[in-house]
């Protein structure tokens, strides 16, 4: 066994999302069109299903596969995306958000300038995966964030009163 092998391979981070979807090839196409993903290895089973694919989005890897319920594998997401969200920082969030919706994602939270310094919104892709999309627009101290959060809460309360 080689002793100079890195425990985390070059190009990877310690945490790498790995998702199961229905129709992995269609998901690959969506992620390429919506998020600019590039595809590296794709391994298929003899019946043509994708057992492993790696997509690079920005500086990160997303692994995905078709579902394999006959082997006790996880079922793909359906309906409510549940408690998991994949967060993606991009250079131009407005463009990426619109591209995702144009390619079949559903808007869940419109883009807004948030109190923590990001322009941020959420979509659910056609495969039931929730994505939060953001561009960091300003660095803020904890005190500035606290003040901005209180102001945002006040504005939201006023909007409820007038609705």
Secondary structure, DSSP 8 states (H G I E B T S, - for coil): --SS--SS-TT--S---EEEESSHHHHHHHHHHHH--EEEEEEE-TTS-EEEEEEEETTEEEEEEE--GGGT------SS-TT-EEEEE-S-HHHHHHHHHHTT-EEEEEEEE-TTSEEEEEEE-TTS-EEEEEEE-----HHHHHHHHHHHHHHHHHHHHH-
